[in-house]
Amino acid sequence: MTQRKKRQPVPIGPSGKNVGDNTFIRRGWLSLTQEDLSARLASRGIHLAVPAIRDIENGRRRVDADELTALAYALDTYPNDLLLPAEAQGALTGLPAGLDVQEISWWLQGKQLEPNVMVPLWGERLSALEKEIQDLERPAKDPRDRPPRDSADFDLSTLQLQDQDRIDLMRGSALFMESRIRYWEAKDHG
């Protein structure tokens, strides 16, 4: 008898995290308990027990398309609102990094990103990123002069690694924005 290999769960990506965060936020706005939300969903034929809702909100359970639409309706909102990042910068699974919430919202609504609006916006973001990279690369006389980090423990090697990771991420975002600007400018003049 062959033994079946247990499948590893697929990790929850940015879109799933957004749905969980927004479900929690929206439920709070409506003053609904997890029990209330479960009952609303059950009345629509979607059976999600309280532990499942808790797992969704805590990023431990994926949501399928049927559950997404039912959750949105039960929370008096739209699926797009549950998918959008709760913060100004965020991500959706499969979309490039560096998009802001407005761009993601336009994409979810099927709107064309107009170059005459987006190119100046991307240029501003690119300038801000380049300045932040320069600030991080500029050596400080005393490492404690750097902006404070979340951790109370100060470790110079960790701080330098975190800064380098941030610089690398920002450089990637800057390259992405530069390529979008060049593409749209070439398209306009081509």
C-alpha positions in Angstrom: 0.0 0.0 0.0 1.5 3.3 -1.0 1.5 6.1 1.5 0.0 9.4 0.3 2.2 12.4 0.7 0.5 15.1 2.7 0.2 18.3 0.7 1.8 21.4 2.2 -0.7 24.3 2.6 -0.2 27.1 0.1 1.0 30.2 2.0 -1.4 33.1 2.1 -0.3 35.9 -0.2 -0.8 39.6 -0.1 -4.4 39.4 -1.4 -5.4 36.9 1.2 -3.9 39.0 3.9 -5.8 42.1 2.6 -9.1 40.1 2.7 -8.4 39.0 6.3 -7.4 42.5 7.5 -10.3 44.2 5.8 -12.8 41.6 7.0 -11.7 42.3 10.6 -11.8 46.1 10.0 -15.2 46.1 8.3 -16.7 43.7 10.8 -15.6 46.2 13.6 -17.1 49.1 11.7 -20.5 47.3 11.6 -20.2 46.2 15.2 -20.6 42.6 14.2 -19.2 39.7 16.2 -17.7 36.8 14.4 -20.8 34.9 15.4 -23.0 37.6 13.7 -20.9 37.4 10.5 -21.1 33.6 10.5 -24.9 33.8 10.8 -25.1 36.4 8.0 -23.0 34.1 5.8 -25.1 31.0 6.7 -28.3 32.9 5.6 -26.6 33.2 2.2 -25.6 29.6 2.0 -22.0 30.0 2.9 -21.1 28.1 6.1 -18.1 29.6 7.8 -17.9 28.8 11.4 -16.4 31.2 13.9 -13.0 29.5 14.0 -12.8 29.8 10.1 -13.7 33.5 10.3 -11.0 34.0 13.0 -8.5 32.2 10.9 -9.3 34.3 7.9 -8.9 37.5 9.9 -5.6 36.3 11.4 -4.2 35.3 8.0 -4.3 31.5 8.6 -7.0 30.6 6.1 -7.5 31.2 2.4 -10.7 32.5 1.0 -12.1 31.2 -2.3 -14.0 33.3 -4.8 -17.5 32.2 -3.5 -16.5 33.1 0.1 -15.1 36.4 -1.0 -18.3 37.6 -2.7 -20.4 36.3 0.2 -18.1 38.0 2.8 -18.3 41.3 0.9 -22.1 41.1 0.7 -22.4 40.1 4.3 -20.2 43.1 5.3 -22.2 45.6 3.2 -19.3 46.2 0.8 -17.8 45.0 -2.5 -15.2 42.3 -3.1 -12.7 45.0 -4.4 -12.9 46.7 -1.0 -11.9 43.5 0.7 -9.0 43.0 -1.7 -7.5 46.5 -1.4 -4.6 47.0 0.9 -5.6 48.7 4.1 -2.5 51.0 3.9 -1.4 53.5 1.3 1.3 51.1 -0.1 0.3 47.5 -0.4 0.1 44.6 -2.8 -2.1 42.1 -4.5 -0.9 38.7 -5.4 0.6 38.8 -8.9 0.7 42.6 -9.3 4.1 44.4 -9.4 5.4 45.9 -6.2 5.3 49.7 -5.9 1.7 50.3 -6.8 -0.3 52.4 -4.4 -3.9 51.8 -3.3 -5.3 54.1 -5.9 -3.6 52.3 -8.8 -4.7 48.9 -7.4 -8.2 50.2 -7.1 -8.3 51.5 -10.6 -6.9 48.2 -11.9 -9.6 46.2 -9.9 -12.2 48.4 -11.5 -10.9 47.8 -15.0 -9.9 51.4 -15.5 -7.1 52.3 -17.8 -4.2 54.1 -16.1 -3.9 57.3 -18.1 -0.2 58.2 -18.8 -0.8 62.0 -18.5 -1.9 61.3 -14.9 0.4 58.5 -14.0 3.7 59.6 -15.4 4.0 62.8 -13.2 2.8 60.7 -10.2 5.5 58.1 -10.8 8.1 60.8 -11.3 7.3 62.2 -7.9 7.5 58.8 -6.3 10.8 58.1 -8.1 12.3 61.4 -6.8 11.1 60.6 -3.2 12.6 57.1 -3.4 15.9 58.4 -4.7 16.1 60.8 -1.8 15.3 58.1 0.7 17.9 55.8 -0.8 20.5 58.7 -0.6 19.6 59.3 3.1 20.0 55.6 3.9 23.3 55.3 2.0 24.8 58.4 3.6 26.9 57.2 6.5 25.9 58.5 9.9 28.6 59.7 12.3 27.0 57.7 15.0 24.8 54.7 14.0 22.3 55.8 16.6 21.7 58.9 14.5 19.7 56.8 12.1 15.9 56.8 12.4 14.6 54.6 15.2 13.6 51.0 14.4 10.8 49.0 15.8 13.1 46.9 18.0 14.3 48.3 21.3 17.5 46.3 20.9 20.2 48.1 19.0 22.4 45.9 16.9 24.5 47.7 14.3 25.0 44.7 12.0 21.2 44.0 11.9 20.5 47.7 11.3 22.9 47.8 8.4 21.4 44.7 6.9 17.9 46.1 7.3 18.9 49.3 5.6 20.6 47.4 2.8 17.4 45.3 2.3 15.3 48.5 2.3 17.7 50.1 -0.2 17.6 47.0 -2.5 13.8 47.0 -2.3 13.6 50.7 -3.0 16.0 50.4 -6.0 13.8 47.7 -7.4 10.7 49.9 -7.1 12.6 52.8 -8.6 13.7 50.7 -11.6 10.1 49.6 -12.0 8.8 53.2 -12.0 11.5 54.4 -14.4 10.6 51.6 -16.8 6.9 52.5 -16.6 7.7 56.2 -17.2 9.9 55.4 -20.2 7.3 53.0 -21.7 4.5 55.6 -21.5 6.7 58.4 -22.7 7.8 56.3 -25.7 4.2 55.2 -26.4 3.1 58.9 -26.4 5.9 59.9 -28.8 5.9 56.8 -30.9 
